[in-house]
Amino acid sequence: MKKLLLATSLMASVFSFGALAAQQISQEEVDHFKLVKIGTVNVSQSGGAISSPSDLHAKLSQLADEKGGTYYRVIAGRQHGPNFEAIADVYKNANK
């Protein structure tokens, strides 16, 4: 019974953490929802740590969260050798 409770707690924490992560959006969504830009974040020269698009989006989401944003929009990105690099604008809802 204790193992089931522990497993359930761990799964709930994983899903709740994912729900709090900043989401990637498009310019059309920024305009439609009238989001407020609160800054810019960038990922570069990761030494191979950001070696896939999913790693890049996870890092941008983390940086946007740290800045207090709910959303991010990639404005530039590239693959440079084994690394993925990007710059993203960070947004939040206007009423928050």
C-alpha positions as CSV (number, residue, x, y, z in Angstrom):
1,M,0.0,0.0,0.0
2,K,2.8,2.4,0.9
3,K,4.5,1.7,-2.5
4,L,1.3,2.5,-4.3
5,L,0.9,5.8,-2.4
6,L,4.5,6.7,-3.1
7,A,4.2,6.0,-6.8
8,T,1.0,8.0,-7.0
9,S,2.7,10.9,-5.3
10,L,5.7,10.9,-7.6
11,M,3.5,10.7,-10.7
12,A,1.4,13.6,-9.4
13,S,4.4,15.7,-8.8
14,V,5.8,15.0,-12.3
15,F,2.5,16.0,-13.9
16,S,2.1,19.2,-11.8
17,F,5.7,20.3,-12.5
18,G,5.0,19.9,-16.3
19,A,1.8,21.9,-16.0
20,L,3.8,24.9,-14.6
21,A,6.4,25.0,-17.4
22,A,6.3,27.9,-19.9
23,Q,4.8,27.0,-23.2
24,Q,6.0,27.8,-26.7
25,I,3.6,30.0,-28.7
26,S,3.4,31.7,-32.1
27,Q,3.3,35.4,-32.9
28,E,-0.4,34.9,-33.8
29,E,-1.1,33.7,-30.3
30,V,0.8,36.6,-28.8
31,D,-1.4,39.0,-30.8
32,H,-4.7,37.2,-30.3
33,F,-4.3,36.8,-26.5
34,K,-2.7,40.3,-26.1
35,L,0.2,38.9,-24.1
36,V,2.7,41.2,-22.4
37,K,6.4,40.8,-23.3
38,I,8.5,40.7,-20.1
39,G,12.0,40.0,-21.5
40,T,14.2,37.8,-23.6
41,V,16.1,34.6,-22.9
42,N,18.8,32.8,-24.9
43,V,20.5,29.5,-25.0
44,S,24.0,29.3,-26.5
45,Q,27.3,27.6,-26.2
46,S,26.0,24.7,-24.1
47,G,29.0,22.5,-24.8
48,G,26.8,19.8,-26.2
49,A,24.4,19.8,-23.3
50,I,21.6,21.1,-25.6
51,S,21.9,18.6,-28.4
52,S,18.3,18.2,-29.6
53,P,15.3,20.4,-30.3
54,S,13.5,18.9,-27.3
55,D,16.5,19.8,-25.0
56,L,16.4,23.3,-26.4
57,H,12.7,23.8,-25.8
58,A,13.0,22.4,-22.2
59,K,15.8,24.9,-21.5
60,L,13.9,27.8,-23.0
61,S,10.9,26.9,-20.9
62,Q,13.0,26.7,-17.8
63,L,14.5,30.1,-18.5
64,A,11.1,31.6,-19.2
65,D,9.8,30.2,-15.9
66,E,12.8,31.7,-14.0
67,K,12.0,35.1,-15.6
68,G,8.4,34.9,-14.5
69,G,6.9,34.1,-17.9
70,T,4.1,31.8,-18.9
71,Y,5.0,31.6,-22.6
72,Y,7.9,32.0,-24.9
73,R,8.3,32.6,-28.6
74,V,11.4,31.6,-30.4
75,I,12.7,34.5,-32.5
76,A,15.9,33.0,-33.7
77,G,17.5,29.5,-33.6
78,R,20.1,27.4,-35.2
79,Q,22.1,24.2,-34.9
80,H,25.8,24.8,-34.5
81,G,27.7,21.6,-34.6
82,P,26.3,19.4,-31.8
83,N,24.6,22.3,-30.1
84,F,21.2,23.9,-30.6
85,E,21.0,27.6,-29.9
86,A,18.1,30.0,-29.7
87,I,16.8,33.4,-28.6
88,A,13.2,33.7,-27.3
89,D,10.9,36.5,-26.2
90,V,9.1,35.7,-22.9
91,Y,5.5,36.7,-22.3
92,K,2.8,36.6,-19.6
93,N,-0.9,37.3,-19.5
94,A,-1.8,41.0,-19.3
95,N,-4.1,40.5,-16.3
96,K,-1.5,38.8,-14.1
